[in-house]
Amino acid sequence: MNESAFALSIVVPVYNGATSVPVLVEALARLQVPGGLEVVLVNDNSPDNSLDVCRDLCRRNEVALTVVNLARNFGEHNAVMAGLSQARGAYVITMDDDLQNPPEEVVRLWRYASEHAFDVVYTYYAEKKHALWRNLGSRFTNWCADHLLDKPKGLYLSSFRCMSAFAAKAILDHAGPFPYVDGLLMQVTQNIGRLQVDHLPRAEGRSNYTIRRLVRLFLSMFLNFSVMPLRIGTLVGFLMAGLGILVFLIVLLEALRGGTPQGYASLMGAVLLLAGVQLIMLGLVGEYLGRLFLTINRKPQFVVRDVQRNPRAALASAEQEDAV
């Protein structure tokens, strides 16, 4: 990204998007962007025929189009990082392939970011057209991000975002296997804007995000960019120790007054509670150590099997390399 070949790059991670990606690319190709735009499709080892569809679009589309094929499924944020590594625009917009973000909003988002010289602009919605459990999960994740990340209060972390080439290049320096794009951006800059856009109902199919995927994404944010969970564990330990001292004093006073301490059930409940808290804290520390172990052993963030560019994208890439 030393020399920008385009004014705007649009990075789209593709997973089970065989029916929606052609509609999205067709709409993006019609956009008028002074300085030109390119589209980067990242096939995250989709189980359907998304790769064949993307390659067909690459062959017959006039807009500069690059198809990045990953060797296996790495997850959305890893796929976004793979797309950013191939993007050559002065600004980069990331968006999903499900058509819930109107392609018509792309130019408005790009103009807003460039005219105000923001490093990052996040979009937010008056009303999200997701299922209730997805909306509740997003709210909880954003609430946690308010406390765990150096995030401006009230900023909604949307996957439909625009970033400058500076910000994109800066986060690409992160080589860890558990990237969380929003956390990386918060570490790079605080020059962040927000723009309200429309959010459409899903045209067909269902979300690729399962509860398991959302939990994995949450853990990447929860554990990779803050030591707050460990501090919470320390605080819980102090609270439990204080509670234990209080209970001990109550039992001691009862014994000194000649009474026999009662409560086998309450004793077992206390033991189980303490054991549960200890196991949770051990698991938390183990998760940190496990992620550190995988990072030190260089578990790949993504592995690109091949990259395909149509003639316009290939020409721009060659010109950029010659300029560098």
C-alpha positions in Angstrom: 0.0 0.0 0.0 2.9 2.3 -0.5 1.4 3.7 -3.6 -2.4 3.6 -4.0 -3.5 2.2 -7.4 -7.1 3.0 -6.6 -9.1 5.6 -4.7 -11.1 2.8 -3.0 -10.8 -0.9 -2.4 -13.8 -2.9 -1.3 -12.9 -6.1 0.6 -15.7 -8.8 0.9 -15.1 -12.0 2.8 -17.2 -14.7 1.0 -18.7 -17.7 2.8 -21.8 -19.4 1.4 -22.3 -16.4 -0.9 -22.7 -18.1 -4.3 -26.1 -16.5 -4.8 -25.5 -13.1 -3.3 -22.0 -12.2 -4.5 -22.9 -11.8 -8.2 -25.6 -9.3 -7.2 -23.2 -7.5 -4.9 -20.4 -7.3 -7.5 -22.8 -6.1 -10.2 -24.0 -3.3 -7.9 -20.4 -2.3 -6.9 -19.3 -2.3 -10.5 -21.9 0.4 -11.3 -20.5 2.8 -8.6 -18.8 6.0 -9.8 -15.7 6.6 -7.8 -13.2 9.3 -9.0 -9.8 7.6 -9.0 -11.3 4.2 -9.6 -12.3 1.3 -7.3 -11.3 -2.4 -7.0 -13.2 -5.3 -5.4 -11.4 -7.9 -3.5 -13.3 -11.1 -2.8 -11.9 -13.5 -0.2 -13.2 -17.0 -0.4 -12.9 -18.4 3.1 -13.0 -22.0 2.0 -16.8 -21.8 1.4 -18.5 -25.2 1.3 -20.7 -24.2 -1.6 -19.6 -23.1 -5.1 -18.7 -19.6 -4.1 -15.1 -20.0 -5.4 -16.3 -20.9 -8.9 -18.7 -18.0 -8.9 -16.0 -15.6 -7.8 -13.6 -16.8 -10.4 -16.3 -16.5 -13.1 -17.0 -12.9 -11.9 -13.3 -12.2 -12.1 -13.1 -13.4 -15.7 -16.1 -11.6 -17.1 -16.2 -8.4 -15.0 -14.8 -5.1 -16.2 -14.3 -3.6 -12.7 -10.9 -4.3 -11.2 -11.5 -7.6 -9.3 -9.2 -9.8 -7.3 -10.2 -13.2 -5.9 -8.2 -14.5 -2.9 -8.7 -18.2 -2.2 -7.8 -19.3 1.3 -6.5 -22.8 1.9 -9.0 -23.5 4.7 -11.7 -21.7 6.7 -10.1 -19.2 9.0 -13.0 -17.0 10.0 -14.3 -13.6 9.0 -11.7 -11.4 10.6 -8.8 -13.5 9.3 -10.4 -13.4 5.8 -10.6 -9.6 6.1 -6.9 -9.4 7.0 -6.2 -11.5 3.9 -8.2 -9.1 1.8 -6.5 -6.1 3.3 -3.1 -7.6 2.3 -4.2 -7.5 -1.4 -6.1 -4.2 -1.3 -4.4 -1.2 -3.0 -6.8 1.6 -2.5 -6.2 4.9 -0.6 -9.3 3.9 1.4 -10.6 0.4 2.1 -14.2 -0.5 2.8 -15.0 -3.9 4.3 -18.5 -5.3 4.0 -20.4 -8.6 4.2 -21.6 -10.6 1.2 -25.2 -10.9 2.4 -26.5 -7.7 0.8 -27.7 -6.4 4.1 -25.5 -3.4 3.6 -26.8 -1.5 0.5 -24.0 -1.1 -2.0 -25.3 2.4 -2.7 -24.0 3.4 0.7 -20.4 2.6 -0.3 -19.7 5.9 -2.1 -21.3 7.9 0.7 -19.2 6.1 3.3 -16.0 6.6 1.3 -16.7 10.3 0.7 -17.5 10.9 4.4 -14.2 9.3 5.4 -12.1 11.1 2.8 -13.7 14.5 3.2 -13.2 14.5 7.0 -9.8 12.8 6.8 -10.8 10.0 9.3 -8.6 7.0 9.7 -11.6 4.9 10.3 -15.4 5.4 9.9 -17.9 2.9 11.4 -21.4 2.7 10.3 -24.4 2.3 12.6 -28.1 1.6 12.0 -31.3 3.1 13.1 -32.7 -0.4 13.1 -30.8 -3.7 12.6 -32.5 -6.4 10.5 -30.9 -9.3 12.4 -32.5 -11.9 14.5 -33.2 -10.9 18.1 -30.4 -13.1 19.5 -27.9 -11.6 17.1 -28.9 -8.1 18.1 -28.6 -9.0 21.8 -25.2 -10.6 21.2 -24.0 -7.5 19.4 -25.1 -5.2 22.2 -23.4 -7.3 24.8 -20.2 -7.5 22.7 -20.2 -3.7 22.2 -20.8 -3.2 25.9 -17.8 -5.4 26.7 -15.7 -3.5 24.1 -16.6 -0.2 25.8 -14.8 -1.5 28.9 -12.1 -3.7 27.4 -10.9 -1.7 24.3 -9.8 1.9 24.1 -13.1 2.6 22.2 -15.0 5.9 22.1 -18.2 5.5 24.1 -21.2 4.7 22.1 -19.3 3.7 19.0 -21.0 0.7 17.3 -18.5 -1.8 15.9 -19.9 -2.7 12.5 -18.3 -4.9 9.9 -19.4 -2.3 7.3 -16.5 0.1 7.9 -14.1 2.3 6.0 -10.4 2.7 6.8 -7.5 4.6 5.3 -4.6 2.9 3.7 -2.5 4.1 6.7 -4.8 2.3 9.2 -5.0 -0.8 7.0 -1.3 -1.1 6.6 -0.8 -0.5 10.3 -3.0 -3.4 11.4 -1.5 -5.7 8.9 1.7 -5.6 11.0 -0.2 -7.8 13.4 0.7 -11.4 12.6 -1.1 -13.2 15.4 -3.5 -16.1 14.6 -6.5 -14.5 16.4 -7.0 -11.1 14.8 -9.9 -8.9 15.9 -9.9 -6.1 13.3 -11.8 -3.6 15.5 -9.4 -4.2 18.4 -6.4 -3.7 16.1 -7.9 -0.5 14.7 -8.5 0.9 18.2 -4.8 0.3 19.0 -3.7 2.2 15.9 -5.9 5.4 15.9 -8.5 7.4 17.7 -9.3 9.4 14.6 -12.6 7.6 14.2 -15.9 8.8 12.8 -19.4 7.3 12.6 -22.1 7.4 9.9 -25.7 6.2 9.9 -26.6 3.9 7.0 -29.5 1.7 6.1 -29.6 -1.9 7.0 -31.7 -4.3 4.9 -33.3 -7.6 5.8 -31.4 -10.7 4.6 -32.5 -11.5 1.1 -32.3 -15.3 1.5 -30.7 -18.0 3.5 -29.6 -17.5 7.1 -26.6 -15.9 8.8 -23.3 -17.7 8.7 -22.7 -16.7 12.3 -23.6 -19.5 14.6 -23.4 -19.2 18.4 -20.1 -21.0 18.3 -18.6 -18.6 15.8 -19.9 -15.6 17.8 -18.3 -17.0 21.0 -15.0 -17.5 19.2 -15.2 -13.9 18.0 -16.0 -12.6 21.4 -13.1 -14.5 23.0 -10.7 -12.9 20.4 -11.9 -9.5 21.6 -12.1 -10.5 25.3 -8.7 -12.1 25.6 -6.4 -10.7 22.9 -6.6 -7.0 23.6 -6.9 -6.6 27.3 -5.8 -8.0 30.6 -9.0 -6.9 32.2 -10.3 -10.5 32.5 -7.3 -11.3 34.7 -7.9 -8.2 36.9 -11.6 -9.2 37.2 -10.4 -12.7 38.3 -8.2 -11.0 41.0 -11.1 -8.9 42.2 -13.4 -11.9 42.4 -10.7 -13.7 44.4 -10.5 -10.8 46.9 -14.3 -10.8 47.2 -14.5 -14.5 47.8 -11.7 -14.3 50.4 -13.5 -11.5 52.2 -16.7 -13.5 52.1 -14.8 -16.5 53.5 -13.3 -14.4 56.4 -16.8 -13.1 57.2 -18.3 -16.6 57.3 -15.4 -17.9 59.4 -16.0 -15.1 62.0 -19.7 -16.0 62.2 -18.9 -19.7 62.7 -16.2 -18.8 65.3 -18.6 -16.6 67.3 -21.2 -19.3 67.3 -18.7 -21.8 68.5 -17.5 -19.5 71.3 -21.1 -19.1 72.5 -21.3 -22.8 72.9 -23.3 -23.6 69.9 -22.5 -26.3 67.4 -22.0 -25.0 63.8 -24.7 -26.4 61.6 -25.0 -26.6 57.8 -23.6 -29.5 55.9 -25.5 -28.4 52.8 -24.3 -24.7 53.0 -20.8 -26.0 53.6 -20.9 -28.1 50.4 -22.5 -25.2 48.5 -19.6 -22.9 49.6 -17.0 -25.6 48.6 -18.6 -26.1 45.2 -18.8 -22.3 44.6 -15.2 -21.7 45.5 -14.1 -24.7 43.4 -16.1 -23.4 40.4 -14.6 -19.9 40.7 -11.1 -21.4 40.9 -11.6 -23.6 37.9 -13.0 -20.6 35.9 -9.9 -18.6 36.8 -7.6 -21.5 35.9 -9.4 -21.9 32.6 -9.0 -18.2 31.9 -5.3 -18.3 32.6 -5.1 -21.4 30.5 -6.8 -19.7 27.6 -4.3 -16.9 27.7 -1.4 -19.3 27.8 -2.8 -21.4 25.0 -3.2 -18.4 22.7 0.3 -17.3 23.6 1.6 -20.8 22.8 -0.1 -20.8 19.4 1.2 -17.3 18.6 4.8 -18.2 19.6 4.6 -21.3 17.4 3.4 -19.1 14.6 0.0 -20.6 13.9 -0.9 -18.9 10.6 -3.3 -16.0 10.5 -4.4 -17.1 7.1 -2.9 -19.1 4.2 -3.6 -18.0 0.6 -3.8 -20.9 -1.8 -3.9 -18.7 -4.9 -4.8 -15.2 -6.1 -6.6 -14.4 -9.3 -6.9 -11.0 -10.9 -8.7 -9.9 -14.0 -6.8 -7.8 -16.6 -7.6 -4.4 -15.1 -6.6 -5.5 -11.6 -3.5 -7.2 -12.9 -2.5 -4.0 -14.8 -3.0 -1.8 -11.8 -0.9 -4.2 -9.7 1.9 -4.2 -12.2 1.9 -0.4 -12.4 1.9 -0.2 -8.6 4.9 -2.6 -8.3 6.8 -0.6 -11.0 6.1 2.6 -9.1 7.4 1.1 -5.9 
